[in-house]
Structures are given as C-alpha cells and as structure tokens.
Amino acid sequence: MPSKPYKQRTEAEQWDIDRPRIHALKNKAMSVQQGFDADNYRDIISDISKGRTDSSKDLKPNERRELINRLSILAGEKQSTPPFKKGGRGGFDKRDYPHRPKNMDKSGQSRDDQLGKIEALLTVGKKSWHYADGIAKRVCKTDKVQWVKTGELYKIIAALTYQAKREGWDLSGAK
C-alpha cells in the first residue's frame, strides 16, 4: 500500500497553530518577567521582522518560530544556553554550539578538517556560526558555510585568521 505524500501546511493553517502558543507565551512572559509589557512584546516582533511590522500576525513562519523561541526563553520554559559553558576542560559540547552545520561530523574528509578549523577559530574569537555565514556570503557568495564548496572553505579560514590577528585572538594552539 503506497503511503500518502506529506501535505505541507499552508501559512493560514500554521498561523492557527502558532497563534495560541504565541499568546500563551506572551501572557506567561508578562507574568514571569517583571517590567515586560506589550511595548516590549512589540519591540521583539519589530526586531525579528527588522522593522517591517509590530504584529505577530504579519510575521513570516520562520519569524514566528523565532518569536516563539524568544518568548519561551522569557517565560522560563527554555534555558538559554550560552555557546561557551564555564567549567574548564570538558565543559563544552560541540553539539551545544548554536547553528553548527549538520554536515560537520562526516569523518575522513578534508572538508571535516576545514570546518573543524573554522569552528575552532569561531570558538577562540567567541563568534557564532552566523558570523561565519556572513563571511561566506561576502567571500564565497553563498548564504551558509555548510553550503560552501570544499575547495572554497580556505577563504573563510583566511578571513577568520585575518580577523583574529586584527582583534588579537589567542591562536597559540593553531597550526
């Protein structure tokens, strides 16, 4: 028996699912966070939409997910984990690093080594993967590091190394 193809939700259907969650989280954040009011809520929406709107109804689906994530952190439902945990050796788990490319863990490839080098430079400089994505956009004309061709990853490494020298990052362990 053939399986039914996956039916993707329309924007209206997704809004019907997201709306109660957004409003519940907004009310919970208002009760938990002292000083959080409707103006702060509108500011968050405006920040997420880059000033395009201040209403959650006008947000795009990915912007709505970002709003739900931020409100759940404010409401105390999610712990916002910093990318760098304190506690010395062993306190940092690679999987906790935000927005880490999923294609990094394939071993036996020079791509893995280059992505590891990029991750190490980002860690030393206390930068996020979004920072590397910005470099990839400028240098390689690709939106994300994980989409950059293996032969062009050296450009991102070079840009991060120059930035390290400019900002004085400690690269004593670098080869």
C-alpha positions, 0 to 999 in steps of 0.5 A: 500500500503506497503511503500518502505524500506529506501535505505541507501546511499552508501559512493560514493553517500554521498561523492557527497553530502558532497563534495560541502558543504565541499568546500563551507565551506572551501572557506567561512572559508578562507574568514571569518577567517583571517590567515586560509589557506589550511595548516590549512584546512589540519591540521583539516582533519589530526586531525579528521582522527588522522593522517591517511590522509590530504584529505577530500576525504579519510575521513570516513562519520562520519569524514566528518560530523565532518569536516563539523561541524568544518568548519561551526563553522569557517565560522560563520554559527554555534555558538559554544556553550560552555557546561557551559553558564555564567549567574548564576542560570538558565543559563544552559540547560541540553539539551545544554550539548554536547553528553548527552545520549538520554536515560537520561530523562526516569523518575522513574528509578534508572538508571535516578538517576545514570546518573543524578549523573554522569552528575552532577559530569561531570558538577562540574569537567567541563568534557564532556560526552566523558570523561565519555565514556572513563571511561566506556570503561576502567571500564565497557568495553563498548564504551558509558555510555548510553550503560552501564548496570544499575547495572554497572553505580556505577563504573563510579560514583566511578571513577568520585568521585575518580577523583574529590577528586584527582583534588579537585572538589567542591562536597559540594552539593553531597550526 
